[in-house]
Amino acid sequence: MLLQADARCTLTVFVPAVLVPIAAFVVTNWLVTGTPMPFYSSYGSDKYVYEYEGIPSYWSNPQGLDRNLDSP
């Protein structure tokens, strides 16, 4: 809709403004996790189920609502 209304303004103002937070998100994820993908996209992998200094990850044995044993 924005392109139809004013393509020049959309491409010179809106698109660069949108790219700033998207780039910040991707760069931050890359610095923290080593991949541009969001951290939660690796749910259930070794990134969630790990042991650090003898303390297991919370996700190796989730409790309460996080167990998700109820059927929809």
PDB file of N, CA, C, O and CB in Angstrom:
ATOM      1  N   MET A   1       0.822  -1.187   0.000  1.00  0.00           N
ATOM      2  CA  MET A   1       0.000   0.000   0.000  1.00  0.00           C
ATOM      3  C   MET A   1       0.868   1.254   0.000  1.00  0.00           C
ATOM      4  O   MET A   1       0.550   2.247  -0.655  1.00  0.00           O
ATOM      5  CB  MET A   1      -0.936  -0.004   1.201  1.00  0.00           C
ATOM      6  N   LEU A   2       1.961   1.193   0.740  1.00  0.00           N
ATOM      7  CA  LEU A   2       2.831   2.364   0.777  1.00  0.00           C
ATOM      8  C   LEU A   2       3.480   2.611  -0.582  1.00  0.00           C
ATOM      9  O   LEU A   2       3.622   3.755  -1.013  1.00  0.00           O
ATOM     10  CB  LEU A   2       3.907   2.193   1.851  1.00  0.00           C
ATOM     11  N   LEU A   3       3.871   1.530  -1.251  1.00  0.00           N
ATOM     12  CA  LEU A   3       4.467   1.690  -2.576  1.00  0.00           C
ATOM     13  C   LEU A   3       3.475   2.303  -3.556  1.00  0.00           C
ATOM     14  O   LEU A   3       3.855   3.126  -4.389  1.00  0.00           O
ATOM     15  CB  LEU A   3       4.959   0.342  -3.104  1.00  0.00           C
ATOM     16  N   GLN A   4       2.229   1.917  -3.464  1.00  0.00           N
ATOM     17  CA  GLN A   4       1.208   2.477  -4.355  1.00  0.00           C
ATOM     18  C   GLN A   4       0.944   3.945  -4.037  1.00  0.00           C
ATOM     19  O   GLN A   4       0.727   4.754  -4.939  1.00  0.00           O
ATOM     20  CB  GLN A   4      -0.095   1.674  -4.246  1.00  0.00           C
ATOM     21  N   ALA A   5       0.963   4.281  -2.764  1.00  0.00           N
ATOM     22  CA  ALA A   5       0.676   5.659  -2.367  1.00  0.00           C
ATOM     23  C   ALA A   5       1.807   6.612  -2.764  1.00  0.00           C
ATOM     24  O   ALA A   5       1.565   7.660  -3.363  1.00  0.00           O
ATOM     25  CB  ALA A   5       0.439   5.733  -0.859  1.00  0.00           C
ATOM     26  N   ASP A   6       3.037   6.240  -2.426  1.00  0.00           N
ATOM     27  CA  ASP A   6       4.185   7.099  -2.740  1.00  0.00           C
ATOM     28  C   ASP A   6       5.442   6.231  -2.755  1.00  0.00           C
ATOM     29  O   ASP A   6       6.109   6.071  -1.733  1.00  0.00           O
ATOM     30  CB  ASP A   6       4.323   8.276  -1.699  1.00  0.00           C
ATOM     31  N   ALA A   7       5.752   5.684  -3.900  1.00  0.00           N
ATOM     32  CA  ALA A   7       6.858   4.742  -4.033  1.00  0.00           C
ATOM     33  C   ALA A   7       8.197   5.383  -3.690  1.00  0.00           C
ATOM     34  O   ALA A   7       9.020   4.762  -3.018  1.00  0.00           O
ATOM     35  CB  ALA A   7       6.901   4.185  -5.443  1.00  0.00           C
ATOM     36  N   ARG A   8       8.425   6.594  -4.130  1.00  0.00           N
ATOM     37  CA  ARG A   8       9.711   7.266  -3.883  1.00  0.00           C
ATOM     38  C   ARG A   8       9.944   7.469  -2.390  1.00  0.00           C
ATOM     39  O   ARG A   8      11.027   7.174  -1.886  1.00  0.00           O
ATOM     40  CB  ARG A   8       9.759   8.623  -4.612  1.00  0.00           C
ATOM     41  N   CYS A   9       8.961   7.958  -1.699  1.00  0.00           N
ATOM     42  CA  CYS A   9       9.086   8.193  -0.253  1.00  0.00           C
ATOM     43  C   CYS A   9       9.237   6.867   0.502  1.00  0.00           C
ATOM     44  O   CYS A   9      10.010   6.766   1.455  1.00  0.00           O
ATOM     45  CB  CYS A   9       7.855   8.970   0.276  1.00  0.00           C
ATOM     46  N   THR A  10       8.496   5.870   0.065  1.00  0.00           N
ATOM     47  CA  THR A  10       8.589   4.560   0.717  1.00  0.00           C
ATOM     48  C   THR A  10       9.998   3.996   0.600  1.00  0.00           C
ATOM     49  O   THR A  10      10.554   3.501   1.580  1.00  0.00           O
ATOM     50  CB  THR A  10       7.576   3.580   0.106  1.00  0.00           C
ATOM     51  N   LEU A  11      10.573   4.067  -0.584  1.00  0.00           N
ATOM     52  CA  LEU A  11      11.893   3.484  -0.801  1.00  0.00           C
ATOM     53  C   LEU A  11      13.023   4.305  -0.190  1.00  0.00           C
ATOM     54  O   LEU A  11      14.077   3.751   0.125  1.00  0.00           O
ATOM     55  CB  LEU A  11      12.136   3.322  -2.271  1.00  0.00           C
ATOM     56  N   THR A  12      12.834   5.586  -0.019  1.00  0.00           N
ATOM     57  CA  THR A  12      13.898   6.426   0.522  1.00  0.00           C
ATOM     58  C   THR A  12      13.801   6.659   2.029  1.00  0.00           C
ATOM     59  O   THR A  12      14.800   6.987   2.668  1.00  0.00           O
ATOM     60  CB  THR A  12      13.891   7.742  -0.177  1.00  0.00           C
ATOM     61  N   VAL A  13      12.607   6.492   2.602  1.00  0.00           N
ATOM     62  CA  VAL A  13      12.440   6.757   4.037  1.00  0.00           C
ATOM     63  C   VAL A  13      12.046   5.494   4.808  1.00  0.00           C
ATOM     64  O   VAL A  13      12.718   5.108   5.764  1.00  0.00           O
ATOM     65  CB  VAL A  13      11.382   7.844   4.251  1.00  0.00           C
ATOM     66  N   PHE A  14      10.969   4.866   4.390  1.00  0.00           N
ATOM     67  CA  PHE A  14      10.429   3.744   5.150  1.00  0.00           C
ATOM     68  C   PHE A  14      11.345   2.518   5.127  1.00  0.00           C
ATOM     69  O   PHE A  14      11.631   1.950   6.180  1.00  0.00           O
ATOM     70  CB  PHE A  14       9.068   3.372   4.611  1.00  0.00           C
ATOM     71  N   VAL A  15      11.799   2.111   3.974  1.00  0.00           N
ATOM     72  CA  VAL A  15      12.620   0.896   3.870  1.00  0.00           C
ATOM     73  C   VAL A  15      13.922   1.030   4.669  1.00  0.00           C
ATOM     74  O   VAL A  15      14.253   0.106   5.413  1.00  0.00           O
ATOM     75  CB  VAL A  15      12.940   0.596   2.392  1.00  0.00           C
ATOM     76  N   PRO A  16      14.668   2.116   4.556  1.00  0.00           N
ATOM     77  CA  PRO A  16      15.877   2.228   5.393  1.00  0.00           C
ATOM     78  C   PRO A  16      15.558   2.243   6.893  1.00  0.00           C
ATOM     79  O   PRO A  16      16.320   1.704   7.695  1.00  0.00           O
ATOM     80  CB  PRO A  16      16.644   3.496   5.026  1.00  0.00           C
ATOM     81  N   ALA A  17      14.444   2.854   7.265  1.00  0.00           N
ATOM     82  CA  ALA A  17      14.071   2.889   8.678  1.00  0.00           C
ATOM     83  C   ALA A  17      13.728   1.494   9.190  1.00  0.00           C
ATOM     84  O   ALA A  17      14.005   1.175  10.346  1.00  0.00           O
ATOM     85  CB  ALA A  17      12.884   3.835   8.894  1.00  0.00           C
ATOM     86  N   VAL A  18      13.137   0.675   8.356  1.00  0.00           N
ATOM     87  CA  VAL A  18      12.797  -0.694   8.745  1.00  0.00           C
ATOM     88  C   VAL A  18      14.047  -1.565   8.823  1.00  0.00           C
ATOM     89  O   VAL A  18      14.121  -2.465   9.659  1.00  0.00           O
ATOM     90  CB  VAL A  18      11.794  -1.300   7.754  1.00  0.00           C
ATOM     91  N   LEU A  19      15.012  -1.310   7.979  1.00  0.00           N
ATOM     92  CA  LEU A  19      16.221  -2.127   7.953  1.00  0.00           C
ATOM     93  C   LEU A  19      17.092  -1.955   9.195  1.00  0.00           C
ATOM     94  O   LEU A  19      17.849  -2.861   9.544  1.00  0.00           O
ATOM     95  CB  LEU A  19      17.026  -1.796   6.732  1.00  0.00           C
ATOM     96  N   VAL A  20      16.998  -0.814   9.863  1.00  0.00           N
ATOM     97  CA  VAL A  20      17.825  -0.564  11.052  1.00  0.00           C
ATOM     98  C   VAL A  20      17.513  -1.561  12.173  1.00  0.00           C
ATOM     99  O   VAL A  20      18.441  -2.220  12.642  1.00  0.00           O
ATOM    100  CB  VAL A  20      17.610   0.873  11.557  1.00  0.00           C
ATOM    101  N   PRO A  21      16.256  -1.714  12.634  1.00  0.00           N
ATOM    102  CA  PRO A  21      16.026  -2.701  13.698  1.00  0.00           C
ATOM    103  C   PRO A  21      16.218  -4.147  13.239  1.00  0.00           C
ATOM    104  O   PRO A  21      16.623  -4.996  14.033  1.00  0.00           O
ATOM    105  CB  PRO A  21      14.632  -2.538  14.247  1.00  0.00           C
ATOM    106  N   ILE A  22      15.932  -4.435  11.968  1.00  0.00           N
ATOM    107  CA  ILE A  22      16.151  -5.792  11.472  1.00  0.00           C
ATOM    108  C   ILE A  22      17.642  -6.117  11.486  1.00  0.00           C
ATOM    109  O   ILE A  22      18.032  -7.207  11.905  1.00  0.00           O
ATOM    110  CB  ILE A  22      15.576  -5.954  10.046  1.00  0.00           C
ATOM    111  N   ALA A  23      18.466  -5.194  11.039  1.00  0.00           N
ATOM    112  CA  ALA A  23      19.916  -5.400  11.057  1.00  0.00           C
ATOM    113  C   ALA A  23      20.426  -5.531  12.490  1.00  0.00           C
ATOM    114  O   ALA A  23      21.289  -6.367  12.760  1.00  0.00           O
ATOM    115  CB  ALA A  23      20.633  -4.240  10.342  1.00  0.00           C
ATOM    116  N   ALA A  24      19.909  -4.719  13.410  1.00  0.00           N
ATOM    117  CA  ALA A  24      20.320  -4.811  14.809  1.00  0.00           C
ATOM    118  C   ALA A  24      19.959  -6.173  15.394  1.00  0.00           C
ATOM    119  O   ALA A  24      20.744  -6.750  16.147  1.00  0.00           O
ATOM    120  CB  ALA A  24      19.671  -3.693  15.634  1.00  0.00           C
ATOM    121  N   PHE A  25      18.788  -6.687  15.059  1.00  0.00           N
ATOM    122  CA  PHE A  25      18.350  -7.995  15.531  1.00  0.00           C
ATOM    123  C   PHE A  25      19.271  -9.097  15.015  1.00  0.00           C
ATOM    124  O   PHE A  25      19.712  -9.951  15.784  1.00  0.00           O
ATOM    125  CB  PHE A  25      16.906  -8.263  15.094  1.00  0.00           C
ATOM    126  N   VAL A  26      19.560  -9.079  13.716  1.00  0.00           N
ATOM    127  CA  VAL A  26      20.398 -10.115  13.115  1.00  0.00           C
ATOM    128  C   VAL A  26      21.823 -10.047  13.667  1.00  0.00           C
ATOM    129  O   VAL A  26      22.405 -11.082  13.992  1.00  0.00           O
ATOM    130  CB  VAL A  26      20.413  -9.972  11.582  1.00  0.00           C
ATOM    131  N   VAL A  27      22.387  -8.858  13.777  1.00  0.00           N
ATOM    132  CA  VAL A  27      23.758  -8.706  14.290  1.00  0.00           C
ATOM    133  C   VAL A  27      23.835  -9.144  15.745  1.00  0.00           C
ATOM    134  O   VAL A  27      24.785  -9.825  16.132  1.00  0.00           O
ATOM    135  CB  VAL A  27      24.234  -7.243  14.152  1.00  0.00           C
ATOM    136  N   THR A  28      22.857  -8.768  16.555  1.00  0.00           N
ATOM    137  CA  THR A  28      22.849  -9.166  17.964  1.00  0.00           C
ATOM    138  C   THR A  28      22.774 -10.675  18.100  1.00  0.00           C
ATOM    139  O   THR A  28      23.509 -11.264  18.892  1.00  0.00           O
ATOM    140  CB  THR A  28      21.678  -8.515  18.700  1.00  0.00           C
ATOM    141  N   ASN A  29      21.891 -11.308  17.335  1.00  0.00           N
ATOM    142  CA  ASN A  29      21.805 -12.765  17.378  1.00  0.00           C
ATOM    143  C   ASN A  29      23.115 -13.403  16.946  1.00  0.00           C
ATOM    144  O   ASN A  29      23.556 -14.383  17.547  1.00  0.00           O
ATOM    145  CB  ASN A  29      20.665 -13.258  16.492  1.00  0.00           C
ATOM    146  N   TRP A  30      23.731 -12.865  15.924  1.00  0.00           N
ATOM    147  CA  TRP A  30      24.988 -13.409  15.427  1.00  0.00           C
ATOM    148  C   TRP A  30      26.080 -13.320  16.498  1.00  0.00           C
ATOM    149  O   TRP A  30      26.841 -14.269  16.689  1.00  0.00           O
ATOM    150  CB  TRP A  30      25.425 -12.665  14.155  1.00  0.00           C
ATOM    151  N   LEU A  31      26.157 -12.189  17.193  1.00  0.00           N
ATOM    152  CA  LEU A  31      27.174 -12.014  18.222  1.00  0.00           C
ATOM    153  C   LEU A  31      26.951 -12.938  19.415  1.00  0.00           C
ATOM    154  O   LEU A  31      27.911 -13.462  19.980  1.00  0.00           O
ATOM    155  CB  LEU A  31      27.197 -10.574  18.686  1.00  0.00           C
ATOM    156  N   VAL A  32      25.705 -13.139  19.799  1.00  0.00           N
ATOM    157  CA  VAL A  32      25.405 -13.923  20.994  1.00  0.00           C
ATOM    158  C   VAL A  32      25.405 -15.423  20.719  1.00  0.00           C
ATOM    159  O   VAL A  32      25.976 -16.190  21.494  1.00  0.00           O
ATOM    160  CB  VAL A  32      24.065 -13.510  21.560  1.00  0.00           C
ATOM    161  N   THR A  33      24.776 -15.851  19.629  1.00  0.00           N
ATOM    162  CA  THR A  33      24.603 -17.285  19.384  1.00  0.00           C
ATOM    163  C   THR A  33      25.492 -17.831  18.275  1.00  0.00           C
ATOM    164  O   THR A  33      25.620 -19.048  18.134  1.00  0.00           O
ATOM    165  CB  THR A  33      23.177 -17.565  19.046  1.00  0.00           C
ATOM    166  N   GLY A  34      26.104 -16.962  17.491  1.00  0.00           N
ATOM    167  CA  GLY A  34      26.934 -17.423  16.392  1.00  0.00           C
ATOM    168  C   GLY A  34      26.152 -17.726  15.126  1.00  0.00           C
ATOM    169  O   GLY A  34      26.715 -18.246  14.163  1.00  0.00           O
ATOM    170  N   THR A  35      24.879 -17.412  15.111  1.00  0.00           N
ATOM    171  CA  THR A  35      24.037 -17.636  13.945  1.00  0.00           C
ATOM    172  C   THR A  35      23.028 -16.496  13.835  1.00  0.00           C
ATOM    173  O   THR A  35      22.621 -15.938  14.854  1.00  0.00           O
ATOM    174  CB  THR A  35      23.316 -19.011  14.033  1.00  0.00           C
ATOM    175  N   PRO A  36      22.619 -16.144  12.626  1.00  0.00           N
ATOM    176  CA  PRO A  36      21.649 -15.052  12.498  1.00  0.00           C
ATOM    177  C   PRO A  36      20.221 -15.470  12.859  1.00  0.00           C
ATOM    178  O   PRO A  36      19.336 -14.620  12.966  1.00  0.00           O
ATOM    179  CB  PRO A  36      21.672 -14.517  11.085  1.00  0.00           C
ATOM    180  N   MET A  37      19.995 -16.765  13.045  1.00  0.00           N
ATOM    181  CA  MET A  37      18.653 -17.248  13.385  1.00  0.00           C
ATOM    182  C   MET A  37      18.305 -16.907  14.827  1.00  0.00           C
ATOM    183  O   MET A  37      19.198 -16.857  15.672  1.00  0.00           O
ATOM    184  CB  MET A  37      18.553 -18.766  13.163  1.00  0.00           C
ATOM    185  N   PRO A  38      17.033 -16.671  15.131  1.00  0.00           N
ATOM    186  CA  PRO A  38      16.628 -16.419  16.518  1.00  0.00           C
ATOM    187  C   PRO A  38      16.968 -17.618  17.408  1.00  0.00           C
ATOM    188  O   PRO A  38      16.915 -18.764  16.962  1.00  0.00           O
ATOM    189  CB  PRO A  38      15.115 -16.112  16.593  1.00  0.00           C
ATOM    190  N   PHE A  39      17.309 -17.350  18.639  1.00  0.00           N
ATOM    191  CA  PHE A  39      17.738 -18.396  19.559  1.00  0.00           C
ATOM    192  C   PHE A  39      16.664 -19.461  19.757  1.00  0.00           C
ATOM    193  O   PHE A  39      16.976 -20.650  19.826  1.00  0.00           O
ATOM    194  CB  PHE A  39      18.112 -17.788  20.896  1.00  0.00           C
ATOM    195  N   TYR A  40      15.414 -19.048  19.848  1.00  0.00           N
ATOM    196  CA  TYR A  40      14.340 -20.008  20.101  1.00  0.00           C
ATOM    197  C   TYR A  40      14.069 -20.926  18.910  1.00  0.00           C
ATOM    198  O   TYR A  40      13.322 -21.895  19.053  1.00  0.00           O
ATOM    199  CB  TYR A  40      13.074 -19.271  20.465  1.00  0.00           C
ATOM    200  N   SER A  41      14.643 -20.657  17.758  1.00  0.00           N
ATOM    201  CA  SER A  41      14.470 -21.578  16.630  1.00  0.00           C
ATOM    202  C   SER A  41      15.245 -22.870  16.841  1.00  0.00           C
ATOM    203  O   SER A  41      15.027 -23.845  16.122  1.00  0.00           O
ATOM    204  CB  SER A  41      14.914 -20.914  15.330  1.00  0.00           C
ATOM    205  N   SER A  42      16.147 -22.889  17.816  1.00  0.00           N
ATOM    206  CA  SER A  42      16.913 -24.103  18.110  1.00  0.00           C
ATOM    207  C   SER A  42      16.360 -24.830  19.326  1.00  0.00           C
ATOM    208  O   SER A  42      17.091 -25.568  19.987  1.00  0.00           O
ATOM    209  CB  SER A  42      18.382 -23.762  18.334  1.00  0.00           C
ATOM    210  N   TYR A  43      15.082 -24.633  19.634  1.00  0.00           N
ATOM    211  CA  TYR A  43      14.463 -25.278  20.790  1.00  0.00           C
ATOM    212  C   TYR A  43      14.583 -26.794  20.692  1.00  0.00           C
ATOM    213  O   TYR A  43      14.328 -27.378  19.639  1.00  0.00           O
ATOM    214  CB  TYR A  43      12.987 -24.870  20.908  1.00  0.00           C
ATOM    215  N   GLY A  44      14.968 -27.418  21.784  1.00  0.00           N
ATOM    216  CA  GLY A  44      15.112 -28.862  21.825  1.00  0.00           C
ATOM    217  C   GLY A  44      16.483 -29.356  21.415  1.00  0.00           C
ATOM    218  O   GLY A  44      16.749 -30.555  21.492  1.00  0.00           O
ATOM    219  N   SER A  45      17.354 -28.475  20.988  1.00  0.00           N
ATOM    220  CA  SER A  45      18.700 -28.883  20.573  1.00  0.00           C
ATOM    221  C   SER A  45      19.665 -28.795  21.758  1.00  0.00           C
ATOM    222  O   SER A  45      19.254 -28.550  22.893  1.00  0.00           O
ATOM    223  CB  SER A  45      19.204 -27.999  19.397  1.00  0.00           C
ATOM    224  N   ASP A  46      20.940 -28.998  21.476  1.00  0.00           N
ATOM    225  CA  ASP A  46      21.964 -28.941  22.526  1.00  0.00           C
ATOM    226  C   ASP A  46      22.107 -27.563  23.151  1.00  0.00           C
ATOM    227  O   ASP A  46      22.625 -27.441  24.261  1.00  0.00           O
ATOM    228  CB  ASP A  46      23.293 -29.368  21.967  1.00  0.00           C
ATOM    229  N   LYS A  47      21.660 -26.529  22.464  1.00  0.00           N
ATOM    230  CA  LYS A  47      21.737 -25.182  23.041  1.00  0.00           C
ATOM    231  C   LYS A  47      20.803 -25.038  24.236  1.00  0.00           C
ATOM    232  O   LYS A  47      21.059 -24.221  25.121  1.00  0.00           O
ATOM    233  CB  LYS A  47      21.398 -24.128  21.985  1.00  0.00           C
ATOM    234  N   TYR A  48      19.725 -25.816  24.274  1.00  0.00           N
ATOM    235  CA  TYR A  48      18.770 -25.744  25.378  1.00  0.00           C
ATOM    236  C   TYR A  48      19.055 -26.773  26.454  1.00  0.00           C
ATOM    237  O   TYR A  48      18.940 -26.477  27.643  1.00  0.00           O
ATOM    238  CB  TYR A  48      17.366 -25.928  24.863  1.00  0.00           C
ATOM    239  N   VAL A  49      19.422 -27.971  26.053  1.00  0.00           N
ATOM    240  CA  VAL A  49      19.658 -29.041  27.017  1.00  0.00           C
ATOM    241  C   VAL A  49      21.169 -29.199  27.160  1.00  0.00           C
ATOM    242  O   VAL A  49      21.820 -29.842  26.337  1.00  0.00           O
ATOM    243  CB  VAL A  49      18.976 -30.392  26.567  1.00  0.00           C
ATOM    244  N   TYR A  50      21.705 -28.613  28.201  1.00  0.00           N
ATOM    245  CA  TYR A  50      23.139 -28.609  28.408  1.00  0.00           C
ATOM    246  C   TYR A  50      23.418 -28.684  29.904  1.00  0.00           C
ATOM    247  O   TYR A  50      22.497 -28.605  30.717  1.00  0.00           O
ATOM    248  CB  TYR A  50      23.790 -27.351  27.780  1.00  0.00           C
ATOM    249  N   GLU A  51      24.675 -28.834  30.260  1.00  0.00           N
ATOM    250  CA  GLU A  51      25.093 -28.823  31.651  1.00  0.00           C
ATOM    251  C   GLU A  51      26.277 -27.887  31.779  1.00  0.00           C
ATOM    252  O   GLU A  51      27.254 -28.009  31.040  1.00  0.00           O
ATOM    253  CB  GLU A  51      25.447 -30.251  32.152  1.00  0.00           C
ATOM    254  N   TYR A  52      26.194 -26.954  32.714  1.00  0.00           N
ATOM    255  CA  TYR A  52      27.254 -25.977  32.921  1.00  0.00           C
ATOM    256  C   TYR A  52      27.694 -26.036  34.371  1.00  0.00           C
ATOM    257  O   TYR A  52      26.898 -25.773  35.272  1.00  0.00           O
ATOM    258  CB  TYR A  52      26.784 -24.546  32.541  1.00  0.00           C
ATOM    259  N   GLU A  53      28.942 -26.376  34.606  1.00  0.00           N
ATOM    260  CA  GLU A  53      29.524 -26.504  35.944  1.00  0.00           C
ATOM    261  C   GLU A  53      28.678 -27.405  36.837  1.00  0.00           C
ATOM    262  O   GLU A  53      28.464 -27.110  38.013  1.00  0.00           O
ATOM    263  CB  GLU A  53      29.676 -25.127  36.589  1.00  0.00           C
ATOM    264  N   GLY A  54      28.200 -28.509  36.261  1.00  0.00           N
ATOM    265  CA  GLY A  54      27.429 -29.478  37.020  1.00  0.00           C
ATOM    266  C   GLY A  54      25.961 -29.145  37.199  1.00  0.00           C
ATOM    267  O   GLY A  54      25.211 -29.936  37.769  1.00  0.00           O
ATOM    268  N   ILE A  55      25.546 -27.991  36.722  1.00  0.00           N
ATOM    269  CA  ILE A  55      24.148 -27.573  36.861  1.00  0.00           C
ATOM    270  C   ILE A  55      23.453 -27.793  35.527  1.00  0.00           C
ATOM    271  O   ILE A  55      23.842 -27.191  34.526  1.00  0.00           O
ATOM    272  CB  ILE A  55      24.037 -26.074  37.315  1.00  0.00           C
ATOM    273  N   PRO A  56      22.421 -28.653  35.492  1.00  0.00           N
ATOM    274  CA  PRO A  56      21.734 -28.914  34.222  1.00  0.00           C
ATOM    275  C   PRO A  56      20.849 -27.747  33.807  1.00  0.00           C
ATOM    276  O   PRO A  56      20.406 -26.952  34.636  1.00  0.00           O
ATOM    277  CB  PRO A  56      20.894 -30.182  34.329  1.00  0.00           C
ATOM    278  N   SER A  57      20.610 -27.666  32.531  1.00  0.00           N
ATOM    279  CA  SER A  57      19.722 -26.655  31.979  1.00  0.00           C
ATOM    280  C   SER A  57      18.301 -26.862  32.506  1.00  0.00           C
ATOM    281  O   SER A  57      17.880 -27.995  32.740  1.00  0.00           O
ATOM    282  CB  SER A  57      19.743 -26.699  30.436  1.00  0.00           C
ATOM    283  N   TYR A  58      17.578 -25.783  32.688  1.00  0.00           N
ATOM    284  CA  TYR A  58      16.176 -25.867  33.100  1.00  0.00           C
ATOM    285  C   TYR A  58      15.377 -26.696  32.110  1.00  0.00           C
ATOM    286  O   TYR A  58      14.465 -27.423  32.503  1.00  0.00           O
ATOM    287  CB  TYR A  58      15.564 -24.465  33.231  1.00  0.00           C
ATOM    288  N   TRP A  59      15.707 -26.594  30.836  1.00  0.00           N
ATOM    289  CA  TRP A  59      14.929 -27.255  29.790  1.00  0.00           C
ATOM    290  C   TRP A  59      15.173 -28.748  29.712  1.00  0.00           C
ATOM    291  O   TRP A  59      14.484 -29.435  28.958  1.00  0.00           O
ATOM    292  CB  TRP A  59      15.235 -26.640  28.467  1.00  0.00           C
ATOM    293  N   SER A  60      16.141 -29.285  30.473  1.00  0.00           N
ATOM    294  CA  SER A  60      16.318 -30.733  30.505  1.00  0.00           C
ATOM    295  C   SER A  60      15.229 -31.384  31.354  1.00  0.00           C
ATOM    296  O   SER A  60      14.953 -32.574  31.204  1.00  0.00           O
ATOM    297  CB  SER A  60      17.712 -31.094  31.052  1.00  0.00           C
ATOM    298  N   ASN A  61      14.607 -30.606  32.247  1.00  0.00           N
ATOM    299  CA  ASN A  61      13.501 -31.111  33.070  1.00  0.00           C
ATOM    300  C   ASN A  61      12.548 -29.952  33.375  1.00  0.00           C
ATOM    301  O   ASN A  61      12.511 -29.488  34.514  1.00  0.00           O
ATOM    302  CB  ASN A  61      14.033 -31.763  34.399  1.00  0.00           C
ATOM    303  N   PRO A  62      11.769 -29.467  32.383  1.00  0.00           N
ATOM    304  CA  PRO A  62      10.875 -28.335  32.619  1.00  0.00           C
ATOM    305  C   PRO A  62       9.767 -28.675  33.612  1.00  0.00           C
ATOM    306  O   PRO A  62       9.349 -29.828  33.720  1.00  0.00           O
ATOM    307  CB  PRO A  62      10.264 -27.873  31.308  1.00  0.00           C
ATOM    308  N   GLN A  63       9.301 -27.671  34.329  1.00  0.00           N
ATOM    309  CA  GLN A  63       8.284 -27.851  35.353  1.00  0.00           C
ATOM    310  C   GLN A  63       7.050 -27.011  35.045  1.00  0.00           C
ATOM    311  O   GLN A  63       7.112 -26.054  34.273  1.00  0.00           O
ATOM    312  CB  GLN A  63       8.843 -27.490  36.729  1.00  0.00           C
ATOM    313  N   GLY A  64       5.940 -27.379  35.654  1.00  0.00           N
ATOM    314  CA  GLY A  64       4.720 -26.582  35.568  1.00  0.00           C
ATOM    315  C   GLY A  64       4.202 -26.418  34.152  1.00  0.00           C
ATOM    316  O   GLY A  64       4.129 -27.379  33.387  1.00  0.00           O
ATOM    317  N   LEU A  65       3.852 -25.211  33.819  1.00  0.00           N
ATOM    318  CA  LEU A  65       3.294 -24.884  32.513  1.00  0.00           C
ATOM    319  C   LEU A  65       4.263 -25.212  31.374  1.00  0.00           C
ATOM    320  O   LEU A  65       3.833 -25.540  30.268  1.00  0.00           O
ATOM    321  CB  LEU A  65       2.921 -23.412  32.465  1.00  0.00           C
ATOM    322  N   ASP A  66       5.542 -25.127  31.637  1.00  0.00           N
ATOM    323  CA  ASP A  66       6.543 -25.391  30.608  1.00  0.00           C
ATOM    324  C   ASP A  66       6.606 -26.863  30.185  1.00  0.00           C
ATOM    325  O   ASP A  66       7.158 -27.176  29.130  1.00  0.00           O
ATOM    326  CB  ASP A  66       7.895 -24.954  31.100  1.00  0.00           C
ATOM    327  N   ARG A  67       6.055 -27.755  30.985  1.00  0.00           N
ATOM    328  CA  ARG A  67       6.080 -29.183  30.634  1.00  0.00           C
ATOM    329  C   ARG A  67       5.195 -29.463  29.423  1.00  0.00           C
ATOM    330  O   ARG A  67       5.507 -30.342  28.620  1.00  0.00           O
ATOM    331  CB  ARG A  67       5.622 -30.041  31.830  1.00  0.00           C
ATOM    332  N   ASN A  68       4.122 -28.744  29.289  1.00  0.00           N
ATOM    333  CA  ASN A  68       3.220 -28.845  28.136  1.00  0.00           C
ATOM    334  C   ASN A  68       2.748 -30.276  27.886  1.00  0.00           C
ATOM    335  O   ASN A  68       2.892 -30.810  26.786  1.00  0.00           O
ATOM    336  CB  ASN A  68       3.910 -28.315  26.892  1.00  0.00           C
ATOM    337  N   LEU A  69       2.185 -30.881  28.924  1.00  0.00           N
ATOM    338  CA  LEU A  69       1.673 -32.241  28.802  1.00  0.00           C
ATOM    339  C   LEU A  69       0.203 -32.269  28.440  1.00  0.00           C
ATOM    340  O   LEU A  69      -0.323 -33.323  28.082  1.00  0.00           O
ATOM    341  CB  LEU A  69       1.892 -32.995  30.086  1.00  0.00           C
ATOM    342  N   ASP A  70      -0.476 -31.125  28.527  1.00  0.00           N
ATOM    343  CA  ASP A  70      -1.890 -31.072  28.221  1.00  0.00           C
ATOM    344  C   ASP A  70      -2.128 -31.130  26.727  1.00  0.00           C
ATOM    345  O   ASP A  70      -1.359 -30.570  25.945  1.00  0.00           O
ATOM    346  CB  ASP A  70      -2.509 -29.822  28.800  1.00  0.00           C
ATOM    347  N   SER A  71      -3.197 -31.810  26.332  1.00  0.00           N
ATOM    348  CA  SER A  71      -3.546 -31.816  24.918  1.00  0.00           C
ATOM    349  C   SER A  71      -4.267 -30.520  24.579  1.00  0.00           C
ATOM    350  O   SER A  71      -4.846 -29.889  25.463  1.00  0.00           O
ATOM    351  CB  SER A  71      -4.425 -33.045  24.564  1.00  0.00           C
ATOM    352  N   PRO A  72      -4.242 -30.119  23.331  1.00  0.00           N
ATOM    353  CA  PRO A  72      -4.927 -28.881  22.971  1.00  0.00           C
ATOM    354  C   PRO A  72      -6.406 -28.970  23.234  1.00  0.00           C
ATOM    355  O   PRO A  72      -7.136 -28.010  22.985  1.00  0.00           O
ATOM    356  CB  PRO A  72      -4.688 -28.545  21.521  1.00  0.00           C
TER     357      PRO A  72
END
